[in-house]
Amino acid sequence: MKMAIGKYVVLLAVSFGLVFTGCKKYLAANSNISNQVPTTAGDLQALLNRFLFDSPTPIIASDDYFLQYSGWSSMYSIFDQMNYLWDANTPDEGSWAVAYNYIENYNTVLDNINNVSLGDSSAGALPRIKARALFLRAYTFLNLVQVYTKGYDSATAKGDLGICLRTTSSATASSIRATMEETYNQIINDFKTAAVSLPVTEQFSTTPTKVAAYGALARVYLSMSDFVNAKAYADSCLTYNSNLIDFNTLDSNSRYSSPTPQLNPEIIFYTEINGSEVLKSSRALVDSNLYSSYDFNDLRRPMYFRSSSLGGFTFNGSYSHEQSANVFDGIAVDEIYLIRAECEARTSEGYLSGMDDLNTLLKTRWLNTVPFPTFSATSADDALMQILIERRKELLFRGQRKSDLERNNLEPQYAVTLSRDLNGVVYSLPANDLRYAYLIPENVIALGGIVQNPR
């Protein structure tokens, strides 16, 4: 782990201009083309072909799982150990460096988009390449927000600390933390601009599309508790893709992989988290109360979970299709249905529509030899509670739990205190605690101009 972090610190130095290697380094690292500055659309596209791995920290910090002491103590990474306990003084070094290295690539594309020829590409290639770079930059900014800031609060966003909005590949550009309002405005503008030129479909789900941009905007606006805009973009997204997997068609007896296929119709944009020791199925166990909350006829029960030799159950429902710590955390149709359902329930005149969306989703997860018990609600509050419960159960290990906790913790009736019991010692994370925002790496703070998160 120490060697890996050292490598990422070097990447961090590149991203922030301590070492200037120019475009040649990026072309060499991410493609098979010759070492040269980008001169064609193909050169720029090569910079975008790097698979996007997201930080595991939002999942590690969540209550999706727990560790036994033997599993916790045997981990090699001290950071993962301390992260699991919400240690107040442990900076997240790897997530910062990796993300800004990605962003450096995207900015290199955007800075050179008007200076290259088409080469072998078609006339429409450059607008599409620019849109991809904007989407990927916004998506990576959003991942950084998930780790290094507290949840969005409209009442304080003008003054709350956001992230460093690197929007140029210039080695001399300064890096300072924007406000939360500025950060979210940048993310939203990037996604909206990208959506204009992105195609509706792509051959591979790892490539951004217009539908993915709409889904990402629905996710962003939900994290801001802007339910009007979140619903509008969820509507737009589902207009193009409302496909849901019928879990009755899956094989829950799959022994070495998740029952859900990696290339399935629910996936809108495919990303995975960068694997972590903490989340390996040989360590991470699902809370028994959470497991018990699934009805016996709810097919998520056999599809999402597998008995563990440690006792209890481990998660096995990732859309990555692999039994590994690299779980899927991209954008999928089930999440968009849940976003729209929640937004509908948040308005008293729309909660019945929210229940309709919830039933549309849950019916595909129900054993078809047993009559589906249509969910109903008597009020908006009743509907919202049911939808939040099912969101919790559906999006397990998707990387959205930390964001959900942050925004719901602003409402006292939904606030949650997390706790871990490790070898008889209880560790807690109260609602709205400062530790929801992880410390920025000390190397970055030492550069000056970047304010550390308070403790």
N, C-alpha and C positions, 0 to 999 in steps of 0.2 A: 504494500500500500504506500509506503514511504517513497519508493521509487516512482510509482505512478503519479503521486502528488508532485514530486520534483519535476517530472516531465510536463505536467500541466502548468506549473509555475513558469516554465520556459514559454509555453504557449501564451500564457497571460502576458508575459513581457512583450511578445510579438503584438498581441492585440492592443496593448496600451502604448506602444511606440518606444519601449525601452530598447528593443532590438529591431531594426528595420531590415527586412529581407525582401520586401516588395512582392509583386504578384508571382514571381518565379517560384517562390517557395510553395505557394498554394496550388499552383498548377502541378508541380511535381508531386505533392503529397496526395492529391485527390484525383488524378487522372493519369492516363498513359501517354498523353501528348508530350511533346518536347518541352524542355524548360525554356519558357519564353513568356513575355508579358502577353496578356490576352489581346488578340488582334481580330478574332472572329467570333461570331455567335456561338460556334461550337466550343471555343475556349471558355466562354462564360458559362455555358451549360455544364461543362465539366466541373466547374466549381460548385454547382448545385447538386451534383450526383452523389454526394456523400450522404450516407444514411444518417438520419437524425435520431440520436439517443437522448432521452430526457433524463433529468436528475431523479434518482430514486428517493431523495429526501422527503418529498411530500407523502410518499407511502410509508417510509420508515417512521416518520413522525406521527402517523395516524394510529387509530385504534382498530385497524382492519385485522390485527393479528396480535399474538403475544409470544414471548420466548420463555422457555424454561431456563433455569440458571445454567445448566450444563451447556446448552446451545449458546447462550450469551457469553459465557466465560471462555468458550473455545474459539471465538472469532478472532481473526488476525488483526482486523482493523479496529484501532482504538476509537477512531471517529465514529464508526458504526455502533460500537458499544455505547459511547456517550450520547450519540444521537438518539438511540433507543430510549435513553433515560431523560431526554430533553435537557441535557446538561447546558447550563446557561453560558458557559465559557468556551465552548468548542466551536470554532469557525468551520464552515463548510467550504473547504478549499477547492475540491475537485469540480463541484458544480459550477462555480463562478468561472474558472479558467476554461473549461470545456465549452460552456455556452458562449463566452466572448470570442473564442476561436471560431466557432460557427458563424457568429455575427460578423467577424472580420471577413470571412469568405463572402457573405451576402453583400456587405458594403463594397467589397472589391468589384463585384458584379455591377452594382448600381452606379458606382463611380466611373465605370468604363463602358456602360451601355451605349453611350452616344459616340464612342470613339472606335468602334469595331465595325468590320464589314460583315456581310451576311455569310460569306464563305459558301459552304455547301448547304446552308439553311434556307428555308423558304422566307418569303417576304414578311410573313407574320411572326417570325421567330422572336425578334427582339422585344416587342411588347409582352409576349408571353413569358420570356425569360425574366424581364423586369418584374412582372407580376409574381412569378415564383419566388424571386429573391425577397420581395416585399412581404409575401405571406410567411416565408420561412423566418425572416427577421422578426416579424411580429409574434410568431409562434414561440420563438426562442426568448424574446423579451418576456412573454407571458410566463414561460417556465421559470425565468429568473425571479419574477414577481412572486411566484408560488413559494420560493425558497427564502428570499431575502427581504421581504416586506411583510407587514401585518396586513390583515384583510382591508379591503376598500371600505371607507366610511365617508359618505358624501359630505357629512358635517365637518370633517377635518382634512379632506383630501387635498385642499389647497396648501396645507402646511406639512402634511405627513411625508416622510421620506420614501421616495420611489427608488428606481434603479438608475444606473448610468445609461443614458440613451445614446449609445454609440451609433451615429448615422453616417459616418464617413470612415474610410480606410486610411485616412491621413495619419501619419505617424506623429505629427505635431499637434493634433487636436487634443484639447484638454478633456479630462473626464471628471465630471461632477455628478452628484446625484440629483436627478430631477425630483419634483414633487410627485405624489401619487396621481394627482389630477393630470399633470403633464405626461406621466408615464402611460396612463390609460388612454389619453388622447392620441399619443403616438401609436400605440398598439391598434386602436380602432381605425385610425386613418390609414395605416399600412394595410390592414385587412380589407377595408373598403376600397382602397385604390387597387389592390390586387384583384378583387372580385370582378372589376370591370373587364379585365383582359384575360382572366383565367377561363379555360374551357370548362364545359359542364362535366365532361368525362375525360379520363386518362387511362392508358393501358394498365398502369400500375397504381395501386392505392397509396404508395409512398410519394407520389407526385401530387402537389396541390391542385385543387380544382375550384371552380366557382362554388360548388356545393360545400366543399370543405371550408371555404372562407365564410360562407353563411353560418355553418355550424360553429366555427371558431368564434364568430361575433356573438352568436347566441350564448356560448359559454362565457365570453368576456362580460357581456351585459348582465348575465345572471350573477356573476361574481361581484358585480357592482350593485346588485339588488335593483337594477333598472329593468323591471319586469315587462314594461311596455316594449322596449326595444328587443329584449331577449325573446319575447314571444314572436315579434315580427320576423326576426331572423330565423327562429326555429320554423316558423311557417314557410319561409322561403326555402330553407334547407329541405324540409319534408315534401315540398312540392316536387322536387327533383328526385329524392330518394326516400321512400317510406318503407323500404324492405325490412322485414323482420324474419329471423330464423325461427322456424317451428322446431322447438326443442324435441318434439316427438320423433324427428328425423335423425337425431344424433345418437351415437352409441356411447352410453355412459360406462361401458366396460372397457373402453380404450385404456390400456395398461400403462403405456409409456408416454402418453401425450394427452393434452386437453381434448375433450370431445368436440369442442368448437373448432371448425377448420380455420386455418390462418387466412385464407382467401375466401371470405364469406360476404354475402350481400349486405350485411349490416355495416361493414367497415366503410367509412367515408374518407378518412385519412389515417394512414398507418404509421404509428411510431411506437417505440418501446422505451422503457426506462433502461438506463445503464445498470447492469446487474449489481446486486449487493449481497454480501454474505448474509445479511439479516433476513432477506426474503426467500432464501432457499427453502424448498419444501422439506428439507431435512431438519430445519430449525423452526420456521414460522408456523404457528398453530392458530387456527381460527377460534375466536371466543365461542365457548360452548353455548352461551345464551343467544348469540347471533345465529349460530347454526340451527338451534332449536326453533328459531322464529320462522323458519321455512316450513310450510305445510308439507305433509307426507306426499301429497299429490303435486307439489310444486317441483317441476323437473330441474329447477336450479339446484335443488338439494343434491341429487346424484351427479349432476353435470359440473357443478362448481367445486365440490369437495371430495376428498379421498381420505380414507382412514390412514392414520399415521402410526408408525411403529413406536412413536413417542407417547401414544395415547391421544385420543381426540381426533381432530381432522385438520388437514392442510388444504390450501386453496389449489384448485386444479382447473379453473374455468377461464384462463386467459385466452384471448383471441390470438395470442402468439402461437398457440397450438403446441407449445413445448412445456415440459415440466422443468422450468428453470426460473431464475430470479429476474429474467428479462421479460417482464409481463407487459402486455399491450396497454398503452395509456393514450392512444389516439382518439379520434372522434368517430363515433358510431351512432347509428340510427336510434338505438335504444336510449342513449343519453339524450338525444334531441327530443324524443317523445316525452321524456321525463322533465326536460326543461320547459317544454310548452305546457305540460300538465300543471307544473308548479305555478307558472306565470298565470295560467287561467284560474287556478284556485286562489291566487293572491288578489283577484278582483271578484267581488261578491256576485257579480252577474255572470261570471264565467266558470264557476267551479264545477258545474255539471259537465261542461266540455272537458275540463281537466280529468274528471273521472272517466269520461269516454276514452281519452287518450291512455289513461292508466290501464283500463280494461283491454284496449287494443294490444298493448304490450304484454300484459300478464297472461292473456289467453294463449299466446304463443309459447308460454313457459309452463302450461298446465297439462297434465296427463290427459290425453284425449279420450281415454276410456271412462273417465269420470266427468260428470257434468261440471262445467266451469261455474263457480260461484261468483256471479257478477258483483263487483264491488260498487257500493253506493255510499252516498254521503248526505247528511241532513243540513250541512252548512259549509261555508267556505273554510272555516277552521277545521272542521272534521275532514274535509277533502284534503286540505293541506297536510295535515298530520299523516294521513294514509299515504299520500304521495311521497313525503319525506322519508317515511319508513321504507317504502319500496325502492326509492332512490338509493338508500343505504344498502339494501339487499342486492340490487341489480348491479351497481357500479363498484362492487367490492374490488380492491386492488387495481383500480383504474387511475389513481393519482388525483381524484377529485375530492376525496374526503376532507383533506386539510382545508381546501377552499370552502367547502360546505360548512365546516365547523366555524371558520372565521366569520362568514357572513351571517350564519344563524346565531352565533354567539352574541351578536349585537341586539338580538331580541331575547329578553330574559326568559320567556316561556320555552325557548328552544336551546338555551345555553347549556353547555355540557362541560364538566370537568373530567379530563382523561386521567387514568391512573394505571400504573404498572406495579405488580407485586413481583419483586425479584429476590428470591431467597429470603422471604419474610420481611423485606424492606419495601415500603410503598412509596412510589414516586408519583407526583401529581403534576398536571398541567391545567390550571384553572382557565376558564373562559377569558379571552382577551388578554392573556398573559403576554408579556413582551417577548417571551421565548418562541412565540409563533414565527417571529422574524429571526432567521439564523444570522449569526455573526459573519460579516464579510472577512475574507482571508486577511491575516495580519500583513502579508506582503503587499496587498493592495492598499491597505490603510497607510502603510509606511511611505507610499509614494506621495502622499499628501493630496489634499483637495477632495477626498472622499470621506464622508462622515460615517462613523461606525453606528450600527444599530444600538440603541440604549439598552441597558440592563438595570 
